[in-house]
Amino acid sequence: MKKEIADKLAMEYSHLWHDSMTALPDGWISALVTMLDKLERLSSIERSPSRDPEGLATWVDLRIEVSAIRAAAYATPVRPAGKWRPGRALSCIDALNDFADQCSKICSVCGQPAVSDGSHIRCAEHTVVQPQVSRTQALYQEVRDLFPPVHGKAIDLHVPDHLFELLASSLRSILKLVIQEGVVGKVLITRVEIDDGALFVRVRYQSLTAVFMGTQMAINEMISDLEVLSDEATRKHNLGGSDATS
């Protein structure tokens, strides 16, 4: 909420204002004002002039809790219990519920009708469009346990389209074996690069005992097969095809 708006509302609704309301986004301010107006009118509900001669009064202490997808108001009664007639209490509860309900249906930016996308409540105009993660980034995150923490440009998964699925499936198979054998962090692929049209992959083994000799041989074979198949895929691609398996 903008400071100038907060200052104005704090003056207009001084008996009900709470600093927590400043966290409310601009699009939900109209719902807040509607609720404050209802709470200011509590004195007029089921009022007996002889028993409630003071008229307008502060009936509750308010506070607001706000997240990206919801806003809720909480009220603590400050009047003697005998002043809280059933109709007055129900009106207070309705005002709080209506506030939360309104905020769930209007854009937090502009106040127009909106729906939740799971992260925000926004109208079509103000929908937050998350940037798509590229397939290369997604693959890197998926198999990052195979790479050294610091590797610079030696790990480059931006391979040509005709090689991407072949590389991805090979890295996934290597990672699966590494996890099965319990050697995560001890098998590190230190190079994935295209050099003069050919794919090169290098691996380093750290602190692996002779017990894992079979694992090393299997990984070396998968990498060798990957390089051979990538050469064949590139040859076929250059001839007008892209299927390394046919």
Contacts in CASP RR format, 6 or more apart in sequence:
PFRMAT RR
TARGET T0000
AUTHOR 0000-0000-0000
METHOD contacts of the structure
MODEL  1
MKKEIADKLAMEYSHLWHDSMTALPDGWISALVTMLDKLERLSSIERSPS
RDPEGLATWVDLRIEVSAIRAAAYATPVRPAGKWRPGRALSCIDALNDFA
DQCSKICSVCGQPAVSDGSHIRCAEHTVVQPQVSRTQALYQEVRDLFPPV
HGKAIDLHVPDHLFELLASSLRSILKLVIQEGVVGKVLITRVEIDDGALF
VRVRYQSLTAVFMGTQMAINEMISDLEVLSDEATRKHNLGGSDATS
1 21 0 8 1.000
1 22 0 8 1.000
1 23 0 8 1.000
1 24 0 8 1.000
1 25 0 8 1.000
1 26 0 8 1.000
1 29 0 8 1.000
2 26 0 8 1.000
3 22 0 8 1.000
5 26 0 8 1.000
5 29 0 8 1.000
6 21 0 8 1.000
6 22 0 8 1.000
9 17 0 8 1.000
9 21 0 8 1.000
9 29 0 8 1.000
9 32 0 8 1.000
9 33 0 8 1.000
9 36 0 8 1.000
10 17 0 8 1.000
13 36 0 8 1.000
13 40 0 8 1.000
15 40 0 8 1.000
15 57 0 8 1.000
15 58 0 8 1.000
16 36 0 8 1.000
16 39 0 8 1.000
16 40 0 8 1.000
16 58 0 8 1.000
16 60 0 8 1.000
16 62 0 8 1.000
17 62 0 8 1.000
18 61 0 8 1.000
18 62 0 8 1.000
18 63 0 8 1.000
18 64 0 8 1.000
20 63 0 8 1.000
20 64 0 8 1.000
20 65 0 8 1.000
20 66 0 8 1.000
21 32 0 8 1.000
21 62 0 8 1.000
21 64 0 8 1.000
23 64 0 8 1.000
23 66 0 8 1.000
24 32 0 8 1.000
24 64 0 8 1.000
24 66 0 8 1.000
24 71 0 8 1.000
25 66 0 8 1.000
25 108 0 8 1.000
25 109 0 8 1.000
26 108 0 8 1.000
26 109 0 8 1.000
26 110 0 8 1.000
26 111 0 8 1.000
27 106 0 8 1.000
27 107 0 8 1.000
27 108 0 8 1.000
27 109 0 8 1.000
27 110 0 8 1.000
27 111 0 8 1.000
28 66 0 8 1.000
28 71 0 8 1.000
28 102 0 8 1.000
28 103 0 8 1.000
28 106 0 8 1.000
28 108 0 8 1.000
28 111 0 8 1.000
30 102 0 8 1.000
30 106 0 8 1.000
30 111 0 8 1.000
31 71 0 8 1.000
31 98 0 8 1.000
31 99 0 8 1.000
31 102 0 8 1.000
31 103 0 8 1.000
31 106 0 8 1.000
32 64 0 8 1.000
32 99 0 8 1.000
34 98 0 8 1.000
34 99 0 8 1.000
34 102 0 8 1.000
35 73 0 8 1.000
35 95 0 8 1.000
35 96 0 8 1.000
35 98 0 8 1.000
35 99 0 8 1.000
38 91 0 8 1.000
38 94 0 8 1.000
38 95 0 8 1.000
38 98 0 8 1.000
39 59 0 8 1.000
39 60 0 8 1.000
39 62 0 8 1.000
39 75 0 8 1.000
39 92 0 8 1.000
39 95 0 8 1.000
40 56 0 8 1.000
41 91 0 8 1.000
42 57 0 8 1.000
42 59 0 8 1.000
42 60 0 8 1.000
42 88 0 8 1.000
42 91 0 8 1.000
42 92 0 8 1.000
43 52 0 8 1.000
43 54 0 8 1.000
43 55 0 8 1.000
43 56 0 8 1.000
43 57 0 8 1.000
43 59 0 8 1.000
44 55 0 8 1.000
45 85 0 8 1.000
45 87 0 8 1.000
45 88 0 8 1.000
45 91 0 8 1.000
46 85 0 8 1.000
46 86 0 8 1.000
46 87 0 8 1.000
46 88 0 8 1.000
47 55 0 8 1.000
52 83 0 8 1.000
57 79 0 8 1.000
58 78 0 8 1.000
58 79 0 8 1.000
59 77 0 8 1.000
59 78 0 8 1.000
59 79 0 8 1.000
59 83 0 8 1.000
59 84 0 8 1.000
59 88 0 8 1.000
59 92 0 8 1.000
60 75 0 8 1.000
60 76 0 8 1.000
60 77 0 8 1.000
60 78 0 8 1.000
60 92 0 8 1.000
61 75 0 8 1.000
61 76 0 8 1.000
61 78 0 8 1.000
62 73 0 8 1.000
62 74 0 8 1.000
62 75 0 8 1.000
63 73 0 8 1.000
63 74 0 8 1.000
64 71 0 8 1.000
64 72 0 8 1.000
64 73 0 8 1.000
64 74 0 8 1.000
65 71 0 8 1.000
65 72 0 8 1.000
65 74 0 8 1.000
68 108 0 8 1.000
68 119 0 8 1.000
68 120 0 8 1.000
68 121 0 8 1.000
69 104 0 8 1.000
69 116 0 8 1.000
69 118 0 8 1.000
69 119 0 8 1.000
69 120 0 8 1.000
69 121 0 8 1.000
70 100 0 8 1.000
70 103 0 8 1.000
70 104 0 8 1.000
70 121 0 8 1.000
71 99 0 8 1.000
71 100 0 8 1.000
71 103 0 8 1.000
72 96 0 8 1.000
72 99 0 8 1.000
72 100 0 8 1.000
73 95 0 8 1.000
73 96 0 8 1.000
73 99 0 8 1.000
73 100 0 8 1.000
74 96 0 8 1.000
75 92 0 8 1.000
75 96 0 8 1.000
77 84 0 8 1.000
103 121 0 8 1.000
104 116 0 8 1.000
104 121 0 8 1.000
105 113 0 8 1.000
105 114 0 8 1.000
105 115 0 8 1.000
105 121 0 8 1.000
106 112 0 8 1.000
106 113 0 8 1.000
106 114 0 8 1.000
106 121 0 8 1.000
107 113 0 8 1.000
107 114 0 8 1.000
107 121 0 8 1.000
107 122 0 8 1.000
107 123 0 8 1.000
107 125 0 8 1.000
107 126 0 8 1.000
108 114 0 8 1.000
108 120 0 8 1.000
108 121 0 8 1.000
108 122 0 8 1.000
109 122 0 8 1.000
109 123 0 8 1.000
109 126 0 8 1.000
110 123 0 8 1.000
110 125 0 8 1.000
110 126 0 8 1.000
111 123 0 8 1.000
112 123 0 8 1.000
112 125 0 8 1.000
113 123 0 8 1.000
114 121 0 8 1.000
114 122 0 8 1.000
114 123 0 8 1.000
114 126 0 8 1.000
115 121 0 8 1.000
117 127 0 8 1.000
117 128 0 8 1.000
119 128 0 8 1.000
120 127 0 8 1.000
120 128 0 8 1.000
122 128 0 8 1.000
133 141 0 8 1.000
135 164 0 8 1.000
136 157 0 8 1.000
136 158 0 8 1.000
136 164 0 8 1.000
139 157 0 8 1.000
139 164 0 8 1.000
139 167 0 8 1.000
139 168 0 8 1.000
139 171 0 8 1.000
140 147 0 8 1.000
140 155 0 8 1.000
140 157 0 8 1.000
142 172 0 8 1.000
142 175 0 8 1.000
143 171 0 8 1.000
143 172 0 8 1.000
143 174 0 8 1.000
143 175 0 8 1.000
145 175 0 8 1.000
145 178 0 8 1.000
145 179 0 8 1.000
145 184 0 8 1.000
145 185 0 8 1.000
146 171 0 8 1.000
146 174 0 8 1.000
146 175 0 8 1.000
146 178 0 8 1.000
146 187 0 8 1.000
146 188 0 8 1.000
146 189 0 8 1.000
147 155 0 8 1.000
147 188 0 8 1.000
147 189 0 8 1.000
147 190 0 8 1.000
148 188 0 8 1.000
148 190 0 8 1.000
151 190 0 8 1.000
153 193 0 8 1.000
154 190 0 8 1.000
154 191 0 8 1.000
154 192 0 8 1.000
154 193 0 8 1.000
155 189 0 8 1.000
155 190 0 8 1.000
155 191 0 8 1.000
155 192 0 8 1.000
156 192 0 8 1.000
156 193 0 8 1.000
156 194 0 8 1.000
157 167 0 8 1.000
157 192 0 8 1.000
159 167 0 8 1.000
159 192 0 8 1.000
159 194 0 8 1.000
159 199 0 8 1.000
160 194 0 8 1.000
160 234 0 8 1.000
160 237 0 8 1.000
161 242 0 8 1.000
162 233 0 8 1.000
162 234 0 8 1.000
162 236 0 8 1.000
162 237 0 8 1.000
162 241 0 8 1.000
162 242 0 8 1.000
162 244 0 8 1.000
163 194 0 8 1.000
163 199 0 8 1.000
163 230 0 8 1.000
163 233 0 8 1.000
163 234 0 8 1.000
166 226 0 8 1.000
166 229 0 8 1.000
166 230 0 8 1.000
166 233 0 8 1.000
166 244 0 8 1.000
167 192 0 8 1.000
167 199 0 8 1.000
167 226 0 8 1.000
167 230 0 8 1.000
170 222 0 8 1.000
170 223 0 8 1.000
170 225 0 8 1.000
170 226 0 8 1.000
171 189 0 8 1.000
173 222 0 8 1.000
174 187 0 8 1.000
174 189 0 8 1.000
174 219 0 8 1.000
174 222 0 8 1.000
174 223 0 8 1.000
177 215 0 8 1.000
177 218 0 8 1.000
177 219 0 8 1.000
177 222 0 8 1.000
178 184 0 8 1.000
178 185 0 8 1.000
178 186 0 8 1.000
178 187 0 8 1.000
178 215 0 8 1.000
178 219 0 8 1.000
181 212 0 8 1.000
181 215 0 8 1.000
183 208 0 8 1.000
183 212 0 8 1.000
183 215 0 8 1.000
185 206 0 8 1.000
186 205 0 8 1.000
186 206 0 8 1.000
186 207 0 8 1.000
186 208 0 8 1.000
187 203 0 8 1.000
187 204 0 8 1.000
187 205 0 8 1.000
187 206 0 8 1.000
187 208 0 8 1.000
187 215 0 8 1.000
187 219 0 8 1.000
188 203 0 8 1.000
188 204 0 8 1.000
188 205 0 8 1.000
188 206 0 8 1.000
189 201 0 8 1.000
189 202 0 8 1.000
189 203 0 8 1.000
189 204 0 8 1.000
190 202 0 8 1.000
190 203 0 8 1.000
190 204 0 8 1.000
191 200 0 8 1.000
191 201 0 8 1.000
191 202 0 8 1.000
192 199 0 8 1.000
192 200 0 8 1.000
192 201 0 8 1.000
193 199 0 8 1.000
193 200 0 8 1.000
194 200 0 8 1.000
197 234 0 8 1.000
198 227 0 8 1.000
198 230 0 8 1.000
198 231 0 8 1.000
198 234 0 8 1.000
199 226 0 8 1.000
199 227 0 8 1.000
199 230 0 8 1.000
199 231 0 8 1.000
199 234 0 8 1.000
200 227 0 8 1.000
201 223 0 8 1.000
201 226 0 8 1.000
201 227 0 8 1.000
203 219 0 8 1.000
203 220 0 8 1.000
203 223 0 8 1.000
205 212 0 8 1.000
205 216 0 8 1.000
208 215 0 8 1.000
208 216 0 8 1.000
229 244 0 8 1.000
230 244 0 8 1.000
232 244 0 8 1.000
233 242 0 8 1.000
233 243 0 8 1.000
233 244 0 8 1.000
236 242 0 8 1.000
236 243 0 8 1.000
236 244 0 8 1.000
236 246 0 8 1.000
END
